[in-house]
Amino acid sequence: MLDHLSVRTFKSLDDVTVDLGLVNVFIGANGSGKSNLLEALGILSAAADGKVDDQALLARGVRPGLPALYKSAFPARPGRRIPPHLYFGARSVQARYEVSLHNPLKDPAPAWRFKTELWEDGDGRLLERLPVKVNRTNPERGLAALKAVEAPAGAALDLLRLLQGYVIFSPTTAVLRGIAPETQPRQPVGLSGGNLPRAILDLLRQRKRDDRSLRICREVRGLLDWAKGFGWTPSDRLPLSPTAAASKDVIRFRDRFMRKDRNVLSGYDASEGALYALFLAVVAGHEASPALCAVDNADHGLNPRLARSLMRYLCQWYLGSSEPRQILLTTHNPLVLDGLPLQDDRVRLFTVSRTGSGRTSADRVVVDDNLLERAEQGWSLSRLWVMGHLGGVPDV
């Protein structure tokens, strides 16, 4: 599991460090830097895989950008010089991987160049790349990814593989419905939600051999109060409008209120909230889902009460996994907070805001005596956030 993420001089993240749990929720005003945190981890993922260029970043859900857009442009603080490179570092309990990357502002190259690279575990350093040795190796290639081929099994290799598999999901309604193509395909679902029908079929099949998958399917169906059930079917077996973009597979719902001969709906006709709930169930439960991932705007298309219940279940799905899985989420829906069991240290809430100088800060909301006392007085987390008592709200 990733325990610690540090970022310096990337966009609004001049110097930010967060200590992560299994489920991590980031709240804050628009433009505060929440997505920057997710993308910083995406850049570190690409570095761990050996190359940082537009293709590697797009494959992870990171928006490509020129060096002038990636590098922080804040005025230097007194007595401190702004370094010309970006720094990203991650730690687990027994391992660490960190890099600094550089790309000239005036004459940028297609790929970012590795200036330094460090990979180590509790027994010592497996690799250290220093600036003075850059000219001896290809600066556009990460050395840790090459050394991983012959590295022994252990904490260091586990951390590198965890980082390499990281992606940012940003599902869109049109792709979830199947009426727009997936531009970033991935297993089990694309970064925009493509291939959801097949992923749902896989999750339903997992029920037969996995009690956790059975529980996820039951609980997500329970969130859809109008649905008797859901599944997968070829698109030619459902009554679809000929003007609809016909994907090969579609999600099938059965409405419990309609007549049995007229109660079948496809993903084209169902609410986007239902599709998004199924999407999160797949991300949490599918055996091919990444062990480390993020979902940007995790309240997409969700009614506030559904968002609260879904978040409560999502935490249970992640905390109940036999193999540790970790997720980072951003949200603007206050009710999401009320679904978080923050008494469990594995679930963490962070408020993200900009300081007076414009730099992003990320602060963990800790359940202390003051918070518990307010809870007894009827102050929910959602109410505290909206009223400005947690931070992470716009000054408007």
MARPA-584359 format. One line per 3 residues: number of its first residue (from 1); for each residue x, y, z of N, C-alpha, C. Coordinates in pm, whole numbers, plus 50000, padded with zeros to 5 digits. Example, Ala and Ser with C-alpha at 12.3 -4.5 7.8 and 13.67 -1.06 7.14 Angstrom:
<atoms>
1 = 51319:49431:50780:51230:49550:50780:51320:49670:50780  51285:49775:50708:51367:49894:50714:51290:50003:50787
</atoms>
This chain:
<atoms>
1 = 50084:49881:50000:50000:50000:50000:50088:50124:50000  50042:50227:49932:50113:50355:49929:50077:50433:50055  50178:50466:50134:50154:50535:50261:50180:50684:50254
4 = 50262:50727:50158:50313:50864:50164:50338:50913:50022  50286:51031:49990:50308:51093:49859:50358:51235:49879  50467:51269:49810:50524:51403:49818:50540:51460:49678
7 = 50508:51587:49661:50516:51654:49531:50574:51793:49553  50664:51833:49463:50718:51969:49471:50727:52030:49331  50692:52156:49322:50702:52242:49202:50625:52188:49083
10 = 50511:52122:49108:50424:52077:49000:50294:52156:49006  50269:52238:48903:50148:52321:48897:50132:52400:49027  50018:52386:49093:49996:52460:49218:50054:52389:49340
13 = 50113:52270:49319:50169:52192:49430:50315:52230:49448  50337:52341:49514:50474:52388:49535:50550:52295:49628  50483:52248:49735:50545:52155:49830:50433:52092:49912
16 = 50387:51976:49869:50272:51911:49933:50307:51766:49967  50269:51725:50086:50287:51586:50130:50157:51538:50193  50114:51417:50156:49995:51358:50216:50027:51216:50261
19 = 49975:51180:50377:49985:51043:50429:49853:50974:50400  49858:50867:50321:49738:50807:50265:49691:50686:50344  49559:50659:50333:49500:50536:50383:49458:50449:50266
22 = 49362:50360:50288:49311:50277:50179:49211:50355:50094  49122:50430:50159:49025:50515:50089:49057:50659:50126  49081:50741:50025:49123:50880:50048:49034:50973:49968
25 = 48967:51064:50037:48873:51156:49974:48926:51298:49987  48933:51368:49874:48984:51505:49871:48869:51599:49836  48846:51697:49921:48741:51796:49899:48805:51934:49890
28 = 48740:52024:49820:48794:52158:49809:48726:52235:49699  48756:52362:49692:48696:52449:49591:48746:52412:49452  48672:52452:49351:48719:52434:49214:48851:52508:49196
31 = 48948:52442:49135:49077:52505:49113:49170:52503:49232  49134:52431:49338:49218:52429:49458:49340:52339:49443  49334:52243:49348:49449:52155:49327:49421:52009:49352
34 = 49294:51970:49366:49262:51829:49392:49307:51739:49277  49269:51776:49155:49307:51696:49040:49458:51698:49018  49524:51806:49056:49670:51812:49044:49736:51703:49127
37 = 49679:51675:49244:49733:51568:49329:49721:51433:49260  49604:51407:49202:49584:51280:49132:49681:51269:49014  49700:51378:48941:49786:51376:48823:49933:51366:48861
40 = 49971:51424:48975:50109:51411:49021:50143:51264:49043  50051:51190:49100:50073:51047:49119:50077:50976:48985  50001:51025:48887:50005:50967:48753:50140:50988:48686
43 = 50202:51103:48707:50335:51127:48651:50437:51036:48717  50426:51018:48848:50517:50926:48917:50498:50784:48867  50373:50748:48835:50344:50616:48779:50416:50596:48647
46 = 50408:50697:48559:50477:50687:48431:50627:50677:48450  50682:50753:48545:50826:50746:48572:50865:50607:48621  50783:50548:48707:50811:50413:48757:50807:50310:48645
49 = 50733:50340:48539:50722:50249:48425:50829:50277:48320  50909:50382:48339:51026:50399:48255:51027:50515:48160  50912:50583:48136:50912:50695:48042:50797:50790:48073
52 = 50827:50920:48070:50726:51021:48096:50708:51105:47970  50610:51072:47891:50575:51150:47772:50423:51154:47760  50373:51222:47657:50228:51239:47645:50154:51106:47638
55 = 50210:51011:47565:50142:50882:47550:50130:50810:47683  50238:50810:47762:50236:50743:47892:50141:50814:47988  50132:50945:47979:50044:51020:48070:49898:51001:48032
58 = 49867:51005:47903:49730:50984:47859:49679:50846:47900  49766:50746:47892:49727:50609:47929:49691:50597:48075  49731:50696:48156:49701:50696:48300:49595:50797:48338
61 = 49540:50869:48239:49436:50966:48268:49489:51102:48307  49618:51127:48280:49679:51256:48312:49669:51346:48189  49632:51471:48208:49627:51566:48098:49769:51607:48060
64 = 49812:51581:47938:49948:51621:47898:49960:51773:47901  50080:51819:47927:50103:51962:47931:50246:51997:47901  50268:52116:47853:50403:52164:47828:50472:52197:47960
67 = 50605:52199:47959:50678:52233:48083:50634:52364:48144  50600:52461:48060:50556:52591:48113:50427:52580:48192  50345:52478:48162:50220:52457:48236:50239:52366:48355
70 = 50336:52275:48349:50360:52180:48458:50440:52240:48573  50535:52325:48541:50624:52376:48645:50558:52492:48719  50568:52488:48852:50513:52597:48932:50576:52729:48890
73 = 50494:52832:48886:50542:52964:48844:50528:53066:48956  50530:53021:49081:50521:53113:49193:50651:53191:49209  50643:53313:49258:50766:53387:49290:50845:53312:49397
76 = 50975:53319:49387:51060:53250:49485:51040:53310:49624  51038:53225:49725:51029:53272:49862:51164:53327:49905  51165:53415:50003:51292:53472:50049:51392:53363:50090
79 = 51510:53371:50035:51615:53275:50070:51598:53139:50007  51506:53126:49910:51485:52994:49849:51478:53009:49697  51554:52927:49627:51553:52927:49481:51455:52821:49431
82 = 51375:52856:49330:51282:52759:49273:51361:52664:49182  51361:52534:49211:51438:52441:49127:51376:52429:48988  51458:52399:48888:51405:52389:48751:51337:52256:48721
85 = 51339:52163:48817:51283:52031:48792:51162:52005:48883  51087:51904:48848:50972:51859:48927:51015:51741:49013  50962:51733:49135:50995:51622:49225:50869:51546:49262
88 = 50876:51413:49257:50766:51326:49297:50825:51210:49378  50766:51180:49492:50815:51070:49574:50702:50994:49640  50720:50864:49655:50619:50780:49719:50689:50679:49810
91 = 50621:50646:49920:50676:50549:50014:50568:50451:50058  50608:50328:50077:50527:50231:50148:50597:50210:50283  50552:50113:50360:50612:50091:50492:50760:50056:50480
94 = 50796:49978:50377:50933:49928:50368:51006:49966:50240  50950:50056:50160:51015:50089:50033:50989:50234:49996  51072:50284:49904:51059:50422:49859:51100:50431:49712
97 = 51027:50517:49638:51065:50549:49500:51043:50698:49479  51143:50766:49425:51129:50909:49401:51211:50950:49279  51164:51053:49211:51232:51101:49091:51225:51253:49088
100 = 51318:51312:49015:51305:51451:48974:51317:51454:48823  51230:51531:48760:51219:51535:48614:51241:51676:48565  51297:51686:48445:51327:51817:48390:51296:51819:48241
103 = 51245:51932:48195:51223:51956:48052:51237:52106:48030  51326:52150:47941:51349:52294:47925:51222:52369:47884  51204:52487:47939:51088:52568:47905:51094:52618:47761
106 = 51212:52658:47716:51225:52721:47586:51230:52622:47470  51285:52504:47495:51299:52405:47388:51259:52267:47441  51129:52248:47472:51085:52122:47534:51099:52002:47440
109 = 51133:51888:47499:51145:51763:47424:51016:51684:47438  50993:51583:47353:50871:51501:47365:50861:51428:47499  50975:51386:47553:50975:51313:47680:51050:51392:47786
112 = 51002:51382:47910:51070:51445:48022:51197:51367:48054  51295:51437:48107:51425:51376:48135:51441:51351:48284  51492:51234:48317:51517:51198:48455:51645:51269:48502
115 = 51632:51349:48605:51750:51413:48662:51806:51330:48777  51716:51287:48866:51756:51195:48974:51650:51086:48985  51691:50975:49041:51599:50863:49061:51651:50781:49178
118 = 51561:50746:49270:51600:50668:49387:51497:50558:49409  51546:50437:49430:51459:50322:49455:51524:50239:49563  51456:50219:49673:51517:50146:49784:51411:50075:49867
121 = 51458:49978:49945:51372:49911:50042:51442:49916:50178  51390:49842:50274:51445:49847:50408:51588:49797:50419  51632:49719:50323:51768:49664:50327:51870:49753:50257
124 = 51826:49858:50191:51921:49946:50125:51873:49989:49988  51957:50058:49916:51923:50114:49787:51945:50014:49674  51839:49997:49596:51851:49914:49476:51905:49996:49360
127 = 51880:50127:49364:51922:50213:49253:51926:50357:49300  52029:50428:49259:52036:50571:49282:52096:50637:49158  52022:50729:49102:52066:50800:48982:52092:50945:49022
130 = 52214:50991:48999:52253:51126:49037:52274:51213:48913  52260:51343:48926:52274:51431:48809:52408:51417:48738  52515:51392:48812:52647:51384:48750:52662:51261:48661
133 = 52572:51163:48679:52581:51041:48600:52480:51036:48486  52402:51144:48471:52298:51144:48369:52354:51122:48230  52471:51180:48203:52526:51171:48068:52572:51030:48032
136 = 52575:50939:48128:52617:50802:48100:52499:50713:48058  52379:50761:48077:52260:50683:48045:52164:50769:47965  52063:50705:47907:51959:50778:47834:51873:50852:47936
139 = 51876:50986:47937:51802:51060:48039:51651:51051:48025  51601:51002:47911:51458:50992:47891:51402:50856:47935  51486:50770:47987:51443:50638:48032:51470:50620:48181
142 = 51371:50569:48251:51387:50541:48393:51465:50414:48415  51558:50417:48510:51641:50300:48535:51572:50196:48624  51483:50241:48712:51416:50147:48801:51333:50045:48722
145 = 51265:50093:48617:51183:50003:48536:51269:49896:48470  51392:49932:48431:51483:49833:48372:51535:49736:48476  51572:49789:48591:51627:49704:48697:51522:49611:48755
148 = 51394:49650:48744:51286:49567:48799:51280:49430:48733  51333:49419:48610:51332:49291:48539:51409:49185:48617  51516:49227:48684:51600:49132:48756:51594:49150:48908
151 = 51510:49242:48956:51501:49268:49099:51431:49153:49171  51474:49120:49292:51409:49013:49367:51272:49055:49417  51187:48957:49442:51055:48987:49498:51072:49050:49636
154 = 50986:49144:49666:50995:49211:49794:50923:49343:49793  50942:49423:49899:50868:49548:49917:50898:49649:49807  51024:49657:49764:51060:49756:49662:50992:49725:49530
157 = 50994:49599:49489:50930:49561:49363:50778:49577:49374  50722:49545:49489:50577:49563:49509:50537:49709:49494  50617:49800:49550:50586:49942:49540:50593:49989:49395
160 = 50697:49946:49323:50711:49990:49184:50595:49940:49099  50556:49815:49117:50444:49761:49040:50313:49828:49077  50297:49861:49205:50176:49932:49247:50166:50067:49176
163 = 50277:50139:49171:50279:50269:49104:50255:50254:48955  50317:50154:48892:50304:50135:48748:50160:50113:48704  50080:50049:48789:49942:50018:48753:49842:50127:48782
166 = 49885:50238:48836:49794:50346:48876:49729:50414:48756  49599:50444:48766:49527:50520:48664:49427:50612:48731  49386:50715:48656:49282:50807:48702:49158:50785:48616
169 = 49050:50742:48676:48924:50725:48605:48845:50856:48608  48793:50893:48493:48705:51010:48481:48588:50972:48390  48495:50891:48439:48387:50840:48353:48294:50950:48304
172 = 48247:50935:48183:48151:51029:48125:48023:50954:48091  47912:51025:48095:47782:50962:48073:47771:50898:47936  47818:50968:47833:47804:50915:47697:47881:50785:47679
175 = 47999:50774:47738:48078:50651:47725:48015:50541:47811  47968:50573:47930:47902:50473:48013:47779:50415:47942  47708:50499:47870:47590:50452:47797:47628:50373:47672
178 = 47748:50394:47622:47791:50326:47501:47761:50403:47375  47725:50530:47386:47693:50608:47267:47812:50692:47222  47924:50684:47294:48048:50750:47254:48162:50651:47274
181 = 48264:50655:47190:48372:50558:47200:48464:50587:47318  48526:50482:47367:48627:50494:47472:48761:50529:47408  48819:50640:47446:48947:50682:47389:49067:50635:47469
184 = 49041:50583:47590:49150:50535:47676:49114:50396:47730  49118:50296:47644:49077:50162:47687:49169:50105:47794  49111:50024:47878:49183:49965:47991:49102:49847:48039
187 = 49166:49755:48108:49094:49645:48171:49080:49673:48320  48960:49651:48377:48840:49595:48316:48749:49699:48249  48770:49829:48281:48693:49935:48217:48788:50044:48172
190 = 48748:50116:48066:48827:50228:48019:48824:50343:48116  48916:50435:48099:48925:50547:48192:48803:50639:48184  48729:50634:48074:48605:50711:48062:48481:50626:48088
193 = 48500:50500:48124:48388:50411:48155:48353:50313:48046  48434:50306:47939:48407:50212:47830:48421:50066:47874  48350:49978:47806:48350:49834:47834:48280:49798:47965
196 = 48196:49888:48015:48126:49861:48140:48035:49738:48132  47961:49715:48022:47875:49595:48018:47951:49466:48040  48064:49448:47972:48144:49325:47988:48202:49315:48128
199 = 48243:49429:48184:48297:49429:48319:48190:49388:48420  48066:49432:48397:47955:49392:48483:47933:49241:48473  47939:49187:48352:47925:49043:48333:48032:48968:48411
202 = 48156:49016:48404:48264:48952:48479:48237:48955:48628  48191:49070:48678:48164:49082:48821:48053:48987:48864  47950:48972:48781:47842:48879:48813:47892:48735:48813
205 = 47983:48702:48724:48040:48567:48722:48127:48541:48845  48193:48647:48894:48277:48631:49012:48195:48592:49135  48065:48624:49136:47980:48593:49252:47983:48446:49287
208 = 48001:48361:49185:47991:48217:49206:48110:48162:49284  48221:48237:49287:48340:48187:49356:48396:48284:49459  48329:48398:49476:48383:48503:49562:48271:48569:49641
211 = 48269:48550:49773:48163:48608:49856:48166:48760:49854  48285:48819:49840:48294:48965:49836:48225:49019:49711  48245:48954:49597:48178:48996:49474:48027:48980:49486
214 = 47985:48873:49551:47842:48852:49572:47784:48965:49656  47856:49005:49759:47810:49114:49846:47803:49246:49768  47904:49273:49687:47906:49398:49610:47787:49403:49515
217 = 47760:49292:49446:47648:49289:49352:47515:49310:49424  47499:49248:49539:47375:49265:49615:47358:49408:49664  47465:49466:49713:47454:49599:49772:47435:49707:49666
220 = 47502:49694:49552:47482:49796:49449:47343:49785:49389  47289:49663:49379:47151:49650:49332:47055:49713:49432  47084:49699:49561:46999:49760:49662:46996:49912:49656
223 = 47103:49971:49601:47106:50117:49588:47015:50166:49475  46985:50078:49382:46899:50114:49269:46756:50072:49305  46685:50157:49376:46557:50118:49435:46450:50084:49332
226 = 46469:50126:49208:46370:50099:49103:46401:49970:49026  46520:49914:49045:46565:49801:48964:46545:49668:49037  46489:49573:48967:46477:49437:49019:46608:49362:49002
229 = 46683:49398:48900:46812:49335:48876:46883:49401:48760  47007:49362:48739:47086:49414:48627:47176:49304:48574  47222:49322:48450:47308:49222:48390:47364:49272:48259
232 = 47405:49180:48175:47466:49211:48046:47392:49135:47937  47389:49195:47820:47328:49125:47707:47380:49186:47577  47383:49108:47467:47416:49167:47336:47313:49273:47298
235 = 47356:49378:47233:47268:49490:47203:47152:49452:47112  47170:49347:47030:47062:49311:46937:46948:49236:47005  46958:49211:47134:46852:49141:47206:46762:49236:47285
238 = 46791:49365:47276:46709:49462:47348:46644:49558:47250  46528:49612:47286:46460:49709:47198:46528:49845:47204  46620:49869:47111:46694:49994:47107:46651:50075:46986
241 = 46651:50205:47003:46619:50294:46891:46726:50279:46783  46685:50272:46657:46784:50260:46549:46877:50380:46539  46838:50492:46599:46925:50610:46594:47030:50609:46704
244 = 47018:50513:46798:47117:50504:46905:47244:50442:46850  47357:50491:46899:47485:50432:46859:47490:50291:46916  47496:50192:46832:47484:50053:46876:47620:49994:46911
247 = 47654:49989:47040:47772:49916:47084:47737:49767:47085  47837:49683:47084:47814:49540:47074:47743:49485:47197  47777:49536:47314:47720:49488:47440:47654:49604:47513
250 = 47551:49574:47590:47484:49677:47669:47449:49620:47806  47428:49711:47901:47380:49671:48034:47229:49659:48029  47178:49557:48094:47034:49533:48097:46983:49552:48240
253 = 46877:49628:48253:46809:49647:48382:46667:49592:48372  46615:49547:48484:46474:49510:48493:46408:49601:48597  46309:49676:48550:46238:49769:48636:46132:49692:48716
256 = 46136:49705:48847:46046:49624:48931:45904:49677:48935  45880:49795:48879:45747:49852:48882:45669:49829:48753  45738:49801:48645:45672:49787:48515:45626:49644:48490
259 = 45540:49627:48391:45491:49495:48353:45608:49407:48308  45598:49277:48333:45708:49185:48304:45745:49181:48157  45649:49205:48069:45680:49201:47927:45728:49336:47874
262 = 45734:49437:47963:45777:49571:47921:45873:49633:48023  45941:49552:48101:46020:49609:48211:46171:49601:48190  46214:49573:48067:46358:49563:48038:46409:49694:47980
265 = 46513:49748:48043:46575:49872:47997:46723:49847:47968  46778:49925:47880:46921:49916:47851:46994:50031:47919  47126:50027:47910:47207:50135:47963:47182:50267:47894
268 = 47125:50264:47772:47089:50387:47703:46975:50459:47775  46886:50381:47837:46765:50438:47895:46774:50461:48045  46866:50392:48112:46875:50402:48258:46937:50535:48299
271 = 46920:50570:48425:46976:50696:48475:47128:50688:48480  47193:50803:48464:47339:50804:48470:47388:50769:48610  47309:50799:48714:47348:50762:48849:47358:50611:48867
274 = 47267:50536:48804:47272:50390:48811:47397:50338:48743  47430:50393:48628:47549:50350:48556:47675:50382:48635  47677:50497:48700:47795:50534:48776:47811:50447:48899
277 = 47702:50409:48963:47710:50319:49078:47767:50184:49035  47723:50134:48919:47778:50009:48868:47927:50024:48833  47962:50138:48779:48102:50164:48746:48190:50155:48871
280 = 48149:50220:48981:48228:50215:49104:48232:50075:49163  48123:50000:49147:48123:49862:49193:48226:49779:49118  48239:49803:48988:48339:49732:48908:48480:49771:48950
283 = 48503:49901:48968:48635:49947:49009:48677:49884:49141  48581:49872:49233:48612:49816:49364:48621:49664:49363  48538:49598:49280:48524:49455:49293:48584:49369:49186
286 = 48604:49419:49066:48654:49336:48957:48797:49291:48986  48825:49163:48961:48956:49109:48994:49068:49171:48910  49036:49234:48797:49137:49297:48712:49152:49446:48738
289 = 49078:49499:48834:49089:49642:48864:49226:49672:48923  49279:49793:48898:49410:49826:48952:49409:49831:49105  49519:49789:49163:49531:49790:49309:49540:49932:49363
292 = 49582:50026:49279:49590:50166:49316:49529:50248:49202  49428:50327:49233:49364:50408:49129:49300:50531:49190  49251:50618:49105:49181:50738:49149:49056:50755:49065
295 = 48957:50822:49120:48836:50860:49047:48816:51009:49068  48826:51085:48960:48807:51229:48967:48658:51260:48957  48610:51347:49044:48467:51381:49054:48384:51256:49082
298 = 48403:51200:49199:48339:51073:49235:48190:51086:49263  48136:51206:49256:47992:51224:49277:47917:51241:49146  47979:51204:49036:47925:51225:48902:47784:51170:48888
301 = 47686:51257:48861:47550:51214:48831:47475:51151:48946  47522:51169:49069:47461:51100:49183:47374:51195:49265  47253:51150:49299:47171:51217:49397:47248:51222:49529
304 = 47238:51329:49608:47316:51337:49732:47300:51218:49825  47177:51170:49844:47158:51056:49934:47217:50928:49876  47207:50912:49744:47270:50797:49680:47421:50807:49692
307 = 47476:50927:49677:47620:50946:49691:47667:50908:49831  47590:50944:49932:47626:50909:50070:47627:50759:50091  47521:50692:50047:47513:50547:50066:47618:50474:49983
310 = 47639:50519:49860:47738:50455:49775:47877:50469:49834  47908:50585:49890:48039:50604:49951:48056:50514:50073  47950:50497:50150:47958:50407:50265:47990:50264:50220
313 = 47922:50219:50115:47948:50085:50063:48088:50076:50001  48128:50180:49928:48259:50177:49864:48369:50158:49967  48357:50227:50079:48456:50211:50187:48456:50066:50237
316 = 48340:50009:50255:48332:49870:50302:48393:49775:50201  48369:49800:50071:48424:49713:49968:48576:49716:49968  48633:49834:49987:48779:49844:49989:48838:49791:50119
319 = 48776:49822:50230:48828:49775:50358:48814:49625:50373  48717:49565:50303:48692:49422:50315:48767:49337:50215  48852:49397:50135:48925:49321:50034:49037:49238:50099
322 = 49049:49111:50059:49155:49026:50113:49292:49069:50065  49299:49126:49944:49422:49182:49892:49408:49334:49894  49498:49405:49962:49483:49550:49979:49465:49623:49847
325 = 49362:49705:49842:49338:49794:49730:49325:49935:49784  49364:50030:49703:49371:50168:49749:49312:50261:49644  49238:50361:49690:49172:50451:49596:49179:50595:49647
328 = 49191:50689:49553:49186:50832:49581:49066:50888:49507  48988:50974:49573:48865:51028:49517:48860:51178:49538  48807:51250:49440:48774:51391:49460:48622:51406:49450
331 = 48568:51501:49524:48424:51520:49524:48389:51664:49559  48270:51707:49514:48214:51835:49554:48080:51816:49625  48038:51692:49645:47908:51663:49704:47923:51651:49856
334 = 47864:51742:49935:47881:51736:50080:47836:51605:50142  47728:51544:50088:47675:51423:50149:47772:51306:50140  47867:51310:50048:47969:51205:50040:48041:51191:50175
337 = 48066:51304:50241:48140:51302:50367:48067:51222:50474  47935:51228:50473:47858:51158:50576:47858:51007:50557  47909:50960:50443:47921:50816:50421:48058:50761:50459
340 = 48146:50847:50509:48283:50804:50539:48297:50761:50685  48341:50637:50712:48367:50594:50850:48505:50640:50896  48515:50769:50929:48646:50826:50958:48706:50778:51090
343 = 48626:50706:51170:48684:50647:51291:48784:50537:51256  48771:50482:51136:48867:50383:51087:48982:50458:51020  49102:50440:51072:49217:50516:51024:49251:50487:50879
346 = 49197:50379:50823:49225:50346:50683:49144:50431:50586  49045:50505:50639:48965:50597:50558:49004:50739:50597  49044:50820:50498:49097:50951:50530:49033:51059:50442
349 = 49007:51173:50504:48947:51287:50439:49047:51403:50441  49065:51468:50326:49158:51580:50316:49085:51702:50259  49110:51818:50317:49061:51942:50260:49175:52004:50180
352 = 49146:52043:50058:49245:52101:49968:49208:52246:49943  49303:52334:49961:49276:52477:49945:49402:52548:49897  49385:52672:49855:49498:52754:49814:49530:52852:49926
355 = 49658:52866:49957:49701:52959:50061:49694:53102:50008  49732:53197:50092:49731:53335:50050:49823:53364:49934  49926:53281:49917:50019:53297:49805:49977:53217:49682
358 = 49864:53143:49692:49814:53066:49579:49860:52923:49575  49945:52883:49670:49995:52747:49672:49892:52651:49732  49888:52529:49679:49794:52429:49729:49842:52370:49860
361 = 49750:52355:49953:49776:52282:50077:49671:52173:50092  49711:52060:50145:49619:51948:50168:49629:51908:50315  49518:51921:50387:49518:51896:50531:49418:51786:50564
364 = 49462:51693:50644:49375:51582:50682:49277:51625:50790  49152:51582:50774:49049:51603:50875:49053:51484:50970  49092:51510:51094:49108:51402:51193:48990:51404:51289
367 = 48938:51287:51319:48828:51276:51415:48885:51294:51555  48863:51411:51614:48911:51439:51749:48793:51468:51842  48823:51505:51965:48716:51529:52063:48623:51641:52017
370 = 48680:51744:51956:48598:51856:51909:48500:51813:51802  48548:51729:51708:48461:51681:51602:48352:51589:51657  48390:51504:51753:48292:51414:51813:48186:51491:51892
373 = 48229:51598:51960:48135:51679:52037:48035:51748:51944  48082:51796:51830:47992:51859:51734:47896:51758:51675  47945:51635:51654:47858:51530:51601:47744:51501:51698
376 = 47773:51500:51827:47669:51477:51928:47567:51591:51930  47610:51708:51886:47519:51823:51882:47441:51830:51750  47460:51730:51664:47385:51724:51540:47456:51782:51420
379 = 47584:51815:51435:47661:51870:51324:47723:51756:51244  47668:51729:51126:47726:51627:51040:47849:51684:50970  47931:51596:50913:48048:51641:50839:48008:51728:50720
382 = 47899:51689:50653:47855:51768:50538:47817:51909:50580  47749:51921:50693:47710:52054:50742:47833:52136:50782  47928:52071:50848:48049:52141:50890:48126:52192:50769
385 = 48129:52111:50663:48204:52152:50543:48135:52272:50476  48004:52260:50456:47931:52367:50388:47939:52498:50467  47939:52487:50599:47947:52607:50684:48088:52663:50695
388 = 48186:52592:50635:48321:52643:50634:48408:52605:50752  48362:52509:50834:48438:52472:50955:48548:52370:50929  48549:52307:50812:48653:52210:50780:48757:52267:50687
391 = 48729:52380:50622:48816:52433:50519:48778:52373:50385  48853:52407:50283:48828:52350:50151:48700:52401:50086  48661:52527:50115:48543:52587:50053:48586:52716:49983
394 = 48519:52752:49874:48558:52874:49803:48524:52999:49882  48603:53101:49864:48579:53229:49931:48493:53315:49839  48364:53278:49831:48272:53350:49743:48147:53389:49822
</atoms>
